[in-house]
């Protein structure tokens, strides 16, 4: 399925031209569970765009105590809690989450530290519209404790990836990555902090590329400026 941004007034195949075409901001819902530093980076980035390329219609958390909720409220972004402890099973929770998200009619759902395994129903419902950031250079180090995994395997390079979500855990098509070196003396905390600094640039940039219509997923294939991508973009390494 293709992400359909609010349509530009003029259709063109020319990438540079299509970037100049005026678009409505892409409606986005962000899902969080905790700290919310990526949400914060996204809101800051959006506030610096004039005109804004996205409209964050809601921030939804599965945990009432998620620190990111408070920041969103302070910035005037509507927030909702759909508390997973109030549901008997994953599927009933995910259906309620879908109902809540869809009220906002987003064209992109952004997972920003949303610490839940998602049901197949949920993933299918948002196929081509569901984005995640993962703290490793996928396909390396899926799952949890990615920084420790990098240290345990003596990786010399580490980083973060933004990918569309499919049923395979951390396995969907990767659209963009940021790399950092692993330095002598690093522990999981120093490495995590170096990666997080990059995440805060990477996620807003990934979402900007989608909002500008430069990256889209069509039938599980990623396109960049209408051309199929053979490998992920590298942050700061394309025009
Ligand atoms: C980030 O490291 C992100 O890559 C991972 O979860 C963490 C969320 O951090 N998916 P924050 O809540 O955005 O600060």
Boltz pocket constraint, residues with backbone or C-beta under 6 A from the ligand:
constraints:
  - pocket:
      binder: B
      contacts: [[A, 32], [A, 34], [A, 35], [A, 36], [A, 37], [A, 38], [A, 39], [A, 111], [A, 112], [A, 113], [A, 114], [A, 133], [A, 134], [A, 135], [A, 160], [A, 196], [A, 199]]
      max_distance: 6.0
